[in-house]
Amino acid sequence: MIKLAITGVYLTSNNLQNISSALRTNTVLEKLNLSGCTSTPENFHHLAQMLAVNNSLTSLDLTGTDLPEENLQQIAKSLTVNTSLQTLIMDANSLDEKEEGLQALLNAILIANTTLTELNISSESFSSETQKIISRLLSQNLCLSFSELDPDFEEGNRLSMINQKRKATFLSLVQE
């Protein structure tokens, strides 16, 4: 398994454009870790475009990148056609402040994406509307599991996990 980790730096337009350009035709790199990296919305746009055409990347870590909402929406659009990404780590991105982008991302996974099996959005808090979308996603997408989702997902509720077949995890929101 081939990995590339570029963490905790500011990614210039040239950096992200070159990385994204190389990954468009990449057939070797499977894991890309950009945790803690920052850049502009225009620069992160290159990454979203790459996701739409890349066929080998199975894991993308965007922890703490503070992606702007427009980039979340672009990534959501890319996930509707991406057929290789299995793990997306979006932890510590203040997603509660980017509700439209997060909802676009969750809906893309719910409606169109069939390969993503893990979404890590731990350390996030959500509005009741977003919680409803997550609940629907959890009940309808049997391939997806949420990594490290807070057990106190909503006051008075908890998540229960029931392992299904290989790679499939069914999570449901239940009242305590």
C-alpha positions in Angstrom: 0.0 0.0 0.0 1.5 3.3 -1.1 0.8 6.4 1.1 1.6 10.1 0.9 1.4 12.3 4.0 1.8 16.1 3.8 0.6 17.5 7.1 0.4 20.8 8.9 1.5 23.1 6.1 0.0 25.8 3.9 -0.6 24.4 0.5 -0.1 27.0 -2.3 -1.9 26.9 -5.5 1.1 25.3 -7.2 1.3 22.6 -4.5 -2.3 21.5 -4.6 -2.5 21.9 -8.4 0.5 19.7 -8.9 -0.6 17.1 -6.4 -4.1 17.0 -7.9 -2.8 16.9 -11.4 -0.6 13.9 -10.6 -3.4 12.1 -8.8 -5.8 12.4 -11.8 -3.9 9.7 -13.6 -2.3 8.0 -10.6 -2.6 4.2 -10.4 -0.3 3.6 -7.4 -1.1 6.0 -4.5 -3.8 4.6 -2.3 -3.7 6.8 0.8 -3.4 10.6 0.9 -3.1 12.4 4.3 -3.4 16.2 4.1 -4.4 16.6 7.8 -3.7 20.0 9.3 -3.0 21.6 5.9 -4.6 24.9 5.0 -5.1 26.7 1.7 -7.7 28.8 -0.1 -11.0 27.7 -1.5 -9.6 28.1 -5.0 -6.7 25.8 -4.2 -8.8 23.1 -2.5 -11.0 23.1 -5.6 -8.2 21.2 -7.5 -8.5 18.4 -4.9 -12.2 18.1 -5.3 -11.8 17.9 -9.1 -9.2 15.2 -8.8 -11.5 13.1 -6.6 -14.0 12.9 -9.5 -11.5 11.1 -11.8 -9.0 9.3 -9.6 -9.4 5.5 -9.6 -6.8 4.4 -7.1 -7.1 6.6 -4.0 -8.9 4.6 -1.3 -8.3 6.8 1.7 -8.3 10.6 2.1 -7.5 12.3 5.4 -8.6 16.0 5.6 -8.6 16.3 9.3 -8.3 19.8 10.5 -8.0 21.4 7.1 -10.9 23.7 7.8 -12.3 23.2 4.4 -14.6 26.1 3.3 -18.2 25.2 2.7 -17.9 25.5 -1.1 -15.2 22.9 -1.1 -17.3 20.5 0.9 -20.0 20.9 -1.8 -17.4 20.3 -4.5 -16.2 17.2 -2.7 -19.8 16.0 -2.4 -20.2 16.4 -6.1 -17.0 14.4 -6.8 -18.2 11.6 -4.5 -21.2 11.1 -6.7 -18.9 9.7 -9.4 -15.9 8.5 -7.5 -15.6 4.7 -7.5 -12.5 4.1 -5.4 -12.5 6.1 -2.2 -13.4 3.9 0.8 -12.3 6.1 3.7 -12.9 9.8 4.1 -11.6 11.5 7.3 -13.1 14.9 7.9 -12.6 15.2 11.7 -12.0 18.6 13.3 -13.3 20.8 10.4 -16.0 22.8 12.2 -18.6 21.0 10.1 -21.3 22.3 12.4 -20.7 25.8 10.9 -20.9 24.5 7.3 -24.3 22.9 7.4 -25.1 23.2 3.7 -21.8 21.7 2.7 -22.1 18.9 5.2 -25.6 18.1 4.1 -24.5 18.0 0.5 -21.7 15.6 1.5 -24.0 13.3 3.4 -26.7 13.4 0.7 -24.0 12.5 -2.0 -23.0 9.5 0.1 -26.6 8.5 0.7 -27.8 8.8 -2.8 -25.0 8.2 -5.2 -21.8 6.8 -3.6 -21.5 3.1 -3.2 -17.8 2.7 -2.4 -17.3 4.8 0.7 -17.3 2.5 3.8 -15.9 4.8 6.4 -16.6 8.5 7.2 -14.9 10.0 10.2 -16.6 13.1 11.4 -15.7 12.8 15.1 -15.2 15.9 17.2 -18.1 17.6 15.5 -21.5 18.8 16.7 -24.6 19.0 14.5 -27.9 20.7 14.2 -31.1 18.6 14.6 -31.6 18.9 10.8 -28.1 17.5 10.1 -28.7 14.8 12.7 -31.8 13.7 10.8 -29.8 13.4 7.6 -27.2 11.4 9.4 -29.8 9.1 10.9 -31.3 8.6 7.5 -27.9 7.9 6.0 -27.1 5.4 8.8 -30.4 3.5 8.3 -30.2 3.4 4.5 -26.6 2.9 3.6 -25.5 -0.5 4.8 -21.9 -0.2 3.6 -21.1 3.0 5.5 -19.8 3.1 9.1 -19.1 6.3 11.0 -15.8 6.2 12.8 -15.7 7.4 16.4 -19.1 9.1 16.3 -19.9 10.5 19.7 -22.1 8.1 21.6 -24.1 11.1 22.9 -25.0 12.0 19.3 -28.1 13.9 20.6 -29.3 14.4 24.1 -31.2 11.4 25.2 -30.1 9.3 22.2 -27.3 6.9 21.5 -25.9 5.1 18.5 -26.0 1.4 18.5 -23.9 -0.6 16.1 -24.9 -3.9 14.8 -22.3 -5.6 12.6 -23.8 -7.1 9.4 -22.0 -8.9 6.6 -18.3 -8.2 5.7 -17.6 -4.5 5.5 -21.3 -3.6 6.2 -22.3 -1.9 9.3 -25.8 -0.8 10.1 -26.1 1.9 12.7 -29.3 3.2 13.9 -30.4 6.0 16.2 -32.3 4.7 19.2 -33.8 6.4 22.2 -32.2 5.5 25.5 
